[in-house]
Amino acid sequence: MKVYFIGAGPGAVDLITVRGREILARSQVVIYAGSLVSPEHLAFAPATAETHDSSGLTLEDIRAILISARERQLDVARLHTGDPSLYGAVREQVELCEELNLAWEIVPGVSSAFAAAARLGVEYTVPDGTQTLIFSRVEGRTPVPAGESLDSLARHQSSLAIFLSVQEIEKVTCQLIKSLPPTTPVVVAYRVTWPDESFIRGNLADIAEKVRKAGINRTALILVGEALTSSGRRSLLYHGDFKHGYR
């Protein structure tokens, strides 16, 4: 018996990894983040699988499900949105598995940050420009450590992917504009790869108003940085005089 923490991807059902789908297909217990993971993913599980929507569960409820699965020696597929390593609260569930002496494995998934870049046709790192991408969030009920405020991170002039913060878009822009020009490009990516996906483009000066007019207050990612509009710069990767092992 084993517990698998599977990244279901950003939304589209076919963006789950092959490994994740194969594990799901043989798991008789499925716990899925119902507020973020498409119910269509459940079609990959056996018809006889026991399913639990974690949106209404506590950690203690999940513990009870795992104990029940252990008693029956049934594998558990724990479906998380995107990639489990980003804002998935996986560590506390892994510790729960260790407390219960359960084998566990994390199966990576496609983050909405990378799905958004693909849909927009952009790179977060560009030749002669930023070589860094920072994942973060604005402080809310969950505080951020000292030195990780958005205005501090923005001083690096790196690309930013800001999660779980669109409901505080004014707060986000007010912090970023302390360290970045008001004209800095911003894209708010809403429900990336879902049927109702949408993108709102603007800059730090006007994006908050655009987002509010669109009525977006959850399930959206805020992307910030000059890389969002960079073009026409050739890298050294395929230059005739540049030879190395990374092609």
N, C-alpha and C positions, 0 to 999 in steps of 0.2 A: 504494500500500500504506500502511495506517495502523493504528496500535495504539489501541484504545479501552479506557479504564479505566471500567468500567460498574458503578454501584452497583446491586446486585441487589435491594436492599431487605432488610427484617428477616427474612424467611423465606417468607411466603406468596408463591406464584409470581406471582399477579396484582398484586403490589405493585411489580414492576419498572416503570419508566416506559415510556411508549409509545416514546420515542426509544431507550431501551436495548434494548427488545425488537426494534425494527426493525433496529438495528445488528447485534444477535445473529443475526437471521434471514438476514443476508447475509455473515456472517463464516465463513470456511472453517477458521479455527484458533481454538479456544476454550481459554483457561486459566482454570480456576475454582477457588475456594477450597473444596475438597471437604469440609472439616470444618465449614463454616459456611453454604455455599450449597446450597440444595436441588438434587439432581440433576434434578429436574423442569424446572429452567430450561433444561437442555440440549435439551429437546424443541422449544424455539424456534429452535435452530440448524439449519442444513441437515443432512439425513441423512448427507451425505458429509463433514461437518465433522470435522476432527481435534481430539480433546479431550484435555486434560491436567489432571489433578488436582494443584493446586499444593501440597497439604498435605504431599507428600513431596518437593518440589522445593527446590533452593537457588536463589539469585539467578543463579548461573552456569548452572544448568539452564535457567532462564527465558531467559537470554541466548542459549543455543544454539537454543531454540525460535524466538526472534525472528529470529535470523540465517537459520534455515531458511525461515521465512515470507517474509523479505525476498527470498531467492533465488528463491522461487516467486511473488513479488508477491501474497501473500495477506493480506487484512485479518485482524487479530487482535482478538478480543474477550476482554478480561481482566476476568473477573467477580469483583467484591469484594462482601462482605456489607455491608448497610446503605448508608451513603454513603462513597465512597472517601476523603473528607477527614478522616474520624475513625478514627485508629488502623489505617489501611490499609497503611502502609509504601509508599505510592504514590510518594513523592518519589524514592526510590532507583531505582524502576522507570522513572520519567520520565527521570531522569538517564541510565539505561541506553539508553533510546530516543534521547536526544540524542547520546550517544556513538556510537551506530550510525547516526546521521543518519536516524532514522525519524520520520515525522510521528505526532503523538499527540493525543489529546483525552480529557478527563475528562467523563463523563456522570454527573450527580448521581443519588443514590438516596435512598430513604426510610430515615432512621436508626431504629434500634430505640427510641431515646429518644422520637421523635415517634409511632411506632407504639404504644408503651406508653401514652403520654398519651391517644391515641385510644381504645385498648381500655379504659382506666380511666375515660374520660370526664372528664378533668381538664385544667386549664390550668396551665402552669408560672409564668405571670405573671398576677397577679390585681389588680383595683382595690383601692386602699388597702393593698395588700400588696406582696410582692416584685415587682420589675420586671426581675429578672435571673435568667438560667439559666446555670449553670456546668457545663461538661463537664470531667471529670477522671478520674483513676485513682489508686489507692494505689501508692506506690513498691514495686517488687519488683526483678526482674532489670533492669528499665529504671528508672533513678532519675528523680525529678522535680526540677525546678530549685528552688533556694532560694526560699522565699516561696510555693511552690505546694503545700505539704503540706496535707492535708485539713483539719486543724484551723485553718490559716491561712485557707483559702478559706471555711470555715464561719463565720468571724467576720463575713462580709458578710450573713449571714442570708438568703442567696439560695436559690433552688431548686438542687439538685445532681443531676446525672446522672453516676453513677460507673461507669465501664466497667472490664472486665477485672480485677475485684477481688473477686468473690463468694467466691473460694477463700480470701480473707483477710478474711472478714466481721468477725471479732473485732478485727482490727487496724483496720479501717475504723471500726467503732463506737467503739473506744477513742480514736481520734484526734478523731472528730467530737464526742464527748461532752465534750471539753475546752472546746469553744466553743458548744455547743448544749445545751438542756435534754434530759434523758433521755426526756422525753415527746414529743420531736420526731417527727412521723410519718415512717415509712419504708415503701417498697414495694419488694420484690425481684421483678422481672419476668423470668420464666424462659422462654426460647425464644418470644419474643413473635411471634404470628401463625402459629406452627407448630401442627400438630395437638395436640401435647402441652403447649401453652402453659399456664402457671400463674402466679398472683400470690400472694405471701406478704405480708400486711400486718402491721405492728407499729410499734414505735418504737425509738429507739436503745437502750433498756434491754433489750428482749426479742427483737429481730429476729435476732440471731446464733444464739440457741438454736433458734428456729423454722426457720431456714434449714438448720442442721445436722440437725435432726430430719427435714427433708424430703429430705435427701441431695443438695442442690444445691451443686455446686462448680465449675460452668463455664456458659458461654452464658447468663448472667443479668446484668441491669442493676440497679444499686442506685439508687433514687430517694429523695431526702431533701428535706423541707421542709414548711412549714405550708401551702403552696399545694395540697398533695395532699388536704387536707380542707377547704379554704376553700369557702364557698358563701354565697349570699344577698347578695353585694355587687354593686351596679349600677355599671357603668362610665359614663363621660361620653360614650362614643362615640355612643350613640343617644338622648342626652338632648335634649329639645326646644330648649334654649337653647344647644346646643353645635353649631356649624357649622364644618366643615372638609372637606378633600378626601380623608379616609381611610376613608370609609364604603364 
